[in-house]
Amino acid sequence: MSENSPKLRAALDGIPTYKPGKPAAAGGPAAYKLSSNENPYPPLPGVLESATRAAGAFNRYPDMACTGLMNELSERFEVPLGHLATGTGSVGVAQQLVQATSGPGDEVVYAWRSFEAYPIITQVSGATSVQVPLDRDEVHDLDAMAAAITDRTRLVFVCNPNNPTGTVVRRAELERFLDRVPSDVLVVLDEAYKEFIRDERVPDGIEIYRDRPNVCVLRTFSKAYGLAGLRVGFAVAHEPVAAALRKTAVPFGVSQLAQEAAVASLRSEDALRERVEALVAERTRVREALLAQGWTVPESQANFVWMRLGDRTQDFAAACERAGVIVRPYGDEGVRTTIGEVEANDLFLRAAEEFRKAL
Ligand SMILES: Cc1ncc(COP(=O)(O)O)c(C=O)c1O
């Protein structure tokens, strides 16, 4: 490095770069991208029209307060406007939460493996990650997480369902955990995949937060609602936390396109339900087929499935790519595969079957 290069914060040294899911190669054999937990469906009815209308005015800054969207969310979830904050995707809101709570000397606790943005946003804030291994069933070990909380802990992420394993924590264990967390430590329930949950024992974070001032719920329009490219997510939290989120937000971060598309998506509930139902049915089909082939696959409550493949991880991902589907390998740990369109899922299952036979 030249002596004259600008001084950067030492906290940035060694930050892992966020790895987006690999795209399908243009013109190559791989046709389907099952590597980013995206929704395979086009925008919900009415969404494109709303977004196009908003696009006609993009010489103007967006409504910084996201008034229309906030009103819609407030009504939909029966929460006061002062308990809501929006951001550039829920990862943007998660980053704001870490910025608002944690700096050098502070600790952020989360399960591992979990969403790969957690270590990055923690380190960017200068705080220290405390990673608590998932249990043998690939589920958050909430007892170990509670035990990992010290007087330096400022924030705990609970990713429910967990990315990349799809596993969930249930009401009784979550309540027991929350009862153990000191009231001055913020617990963030990251519910990016909430709409795909079918296990009735999994609580709705928005019910949990109501009488717990140290709980914040994160939701997104990127997954079930299919607006990943527009970058809009939101948090539900009590006033002091929501107000801190408004302070740490990038001004005008959520575009008018995103705001209008999110409102139109919320008003397209029936179509949303139908699509999510179809994806959930595919999730069941894919998992059952994998189990029948002999793989171990934890039950997933999200729009993806997880296979802990160890040192076969990269070979498996390469075999899938040759078969026309891009999946998401994690080092020598395992592979996460998004549930996509039926044809894509079929290609994936065929690749998994061939791989299995060759073992
Ligand atoms: C658990 C979890 N939280 C948050 C996000 C961020 O989604 P977005 O920023 O698109 O809302 C993701 C995306 O993959 C995720 O898996």
The ligand as a Gaussian input file, in Angstrom:
#p B3LYP/6-31G(d) Opt

LIG

0 1
 C      -32.106000     -14.132000       7.182000
 C      -32.054000     -13.001000       6.221000
 N      -32.260000     -11.776000       6.667000
 C      -32.233000     -10.737000       5.842000
 C      -32.001000     -10.904000       4.508000
 C      -31.896000      -9.680000       3.670000
 O      -32.861000      -9.543000       2.749000
 P      -33.163000      -8.116000       2.118000
 O      -32.055000      -7.196000       2.490000
 O      -33.259000      -8.356000       0.679000
 O      -34.440000      -7.698000       2.754000
 C      -31.774000     -12.160000       3.981000
 C      -31.482000     -12.336000       2.553000
 O      -31.019000     -13.308000       2.084000
 C      -31.806000     -13.251000       4.875000
 O      -31.576000     -14.485000       4.443000

